[in-house]
């Protein structure tokens, strides 16, 4: 245990930087996935509303409002 604690400070700095970067990249990817899902949902709803006319349009808008994207983030 003593050898592990007395390692060079540069190695500790490298481990700290790599760990921090991994956390930042993971958070950024999770954020981008959420944004992409929202954009895809918005695009699909817009296409569905654009392609309907008349009395069915209100039903499509109502149904689209109930199909909000489910955003879950699983933790290991």
N, C-alpha and C positions, 0 to 999 in steps of 0.2 A: 504494500500500500504506500509505503514511503517513497518508492521509486516513482510511482504514479503521480504523487503530489509534488514531487520535485522536478517535473519535466520543465522543459524550456518555456518561458512565457510566450514566445512567438507561437508555439504550438497551441497554447491555450487561446491566443488571439485568433488563430486560423480556425480553430474549432468553433469559437464564438461567432465569427463572421459567417462561416458556412452555415451554421445552424440558424442564424438570424435571416440570412438570405433565403434559405429553404422555407422558413415560416412566411416571409414576405411573398415569395412566389406562390405558395399554397393559398394564401389569402387572396392574392390578386386573381389567381385562376378561379377560385370560388366566386368572387365578385363578377368576373367576366361571364361565367356560366349563368349566373342569375340574370345578368343584363341581357344575355343572348336569348334566354328563355322568354323573358318579357317582350323583347323585340319580335320574336317569332310569334308569340301569342297575339300581339297587337297587329302584326301583318296578316295573320290568318283571320282575325275578326274583321279587319278592314276589307279583306277580299270577300268574305262572306256577306258583309253588309252591302258592298258595291254590286254584287251579283244578284241581289234580290230587289224586287219591286213590289209596290202595292201593299196589300194587306199582310203579306208574309214578312215584310221588312221588320215590323215591330216584334214579331215572334223571334226572328233571328237575333235582333239586338238584345232582347230579354234573355234568350238562351246563351248568348255570348257573355253576358254579364254574370251568369251563373257558372261559367266555365273558366273562372279565374285560374291562372297558373298556380300550381302548388309548388311552393319553394320550401324544400326541406334541406337541411344540412346535416348529414350524418357524421357523427364523431366516432372515431375508432375506439 
